[in-house]
Amino acid sequence: MTRKRPEDLRSHRWFGVDDLRAFGHRSRMLQAGYGEDDFRGKPVIGIINTWSEMSPCHFHFRTRAEEVKRGVWQAGGFPVELPAHPVTEQYQKPTSMLYRNMLAMETEELARSHPCDGLVLLGGCDKTPPGLMMGAISSGLPSIFVPAGPMLRGNWRGKTLGSGSDVWKYHAELRAGNITQEQWKDMEGGIARSFGTCMTAGTAATMMLAVEALGFTLPGASSIPASDSAHPRMATDAGKRIVEMVWEDLTPQAIITEASVDNAVTTTMAFGGSTNAIPHLIAMARRAGVMLDLERFDRLSARVPLIANLRPNAGDKLMEDFFYAGGARAFMKRIAEYLDLSARTVTGRTIGENIASAEVFDDSVILPLDKPLQAEGGLAVLKGSLAPNGAVIKTSAAEPRLLQHTGPAVVFEDYADLKKRLDDPDLDVTADSILVLKQAGPQGGPGMPEWGMLPLPQKLLKQGVRDMVRLSDARMSGTSYGTCVLHVAPESHVGGPLAFVKDGDLIRLDVANRRLDLLVDEAEMEKRRAAWTPPPRRYTRGWTSLYLDSVTQADEGCDMRFLEGTMPTPEPDIY
């Protein structure tokens, strides 16, 4: 392998030449207290840190960044920490998804405009792995991902709790009158017991695992609990490795191929991962020139069994159990026959080499291939008259009896309408109805919020109903469960068929045949289309206005059109 020389480093243009600008660059580093031997002729490693006091998933990144720096120093590099948008799932409204592309753009521009030779990406909360990866891929610089890791399992009154999943479960019981307000309040202190991401098989765990399967973490990194001592050691090792990656010029373009993308999708499907992975992986793959689409997801899901016995799927285990059972390496070793083991990774070795020595230590968590939770992967893609461009459903978290169902629509024009009318005792709804939410897609939300797990009407909860078919152009939390059809495309806001659904219309869900149909004749649909007027634009300035001008639909990854493509951006002039 041809290794770079110091004068080949990108940062050499800032620090290594003899002109006025380089004089200024070096003097400012000296101003910061560094000696010239600290930075000149060494790989400058940008640590893109999404730490924030408003991001509990990332509370530990302030110290993890220091541990990454330790590894960079040990390997002969020069670390610089660059704060980036934290994209906080818990607090940002209307949805963190509105800001995923902002993080992608910020990551790319931080890398491009500064003297960085390589990047360490610190992320974990749902939208940070794809946002960081999208930006790093477009920057073209050697990059390694340090996952935040899951938090400790929850505990409440002797019960093991899973973040998100048990919130939805017990909130339904609260609304049904089966637990008290005091019990509900008491649960707050036990459901999230440490820093780190959700410890269910939600979006964070899914995306960290997908990034590892894509080849961008150290082996096993994605499943290490955030508070485990192995986590800071992994961060230091990542700091060491990125320095070597710079000398080797091991860029994202050398790692991401159709095979590595298929590995990421296949691993996600066998994990029973979040539906959110679909637009995220589409966007990431397309930044590298791999045209991933919904049909490919469905084909790969149909060929691999679901073997992670984790909530919110039919299983009952959590990510801490997954780690003790062997973690990401053991999981991928078990599905090795479905992976392309020749795919390259940030280690410089193949994924097959990375997992060769892995073992499963608990078959009740990482199930044998002949005893899966279900014979196919956890997600299915639907098409039909109601979703011409596609919709998705997490079959592993749905009631099987509802996967083939026809029922009358109960329509909510937006989430405010749902909040106002859902618990009205006079709402014309039964357990056979299909709840429909409009105005929740990329444009309508805006940002495609996680509203897709529509709560059930209170009067049905009191009757013992705990699942029914719900559909929308929204997303839902990866920690959610239920028969929820999501990401309906085109969305209602832009005039997709969902916009024209009315109360009482029959809708047919047929997962076995991958169909979602509105049973209204074409003549009636033409009348409705002719009478429809687009909703008024709510945002006319700022980021949200730019987002609305450029965002793609769910089946295209919800990226910004001006950020798509693989044409290289010129290096900045330094005058």
Summary of the structure (lengths in Angstrom):
residues: 575
radius of gyration: 24.0
end to end distance: 33.5
largest distance: 79.0
contacts: 2191
relative contact order: 0.11
helix: 40%
strand: 15%
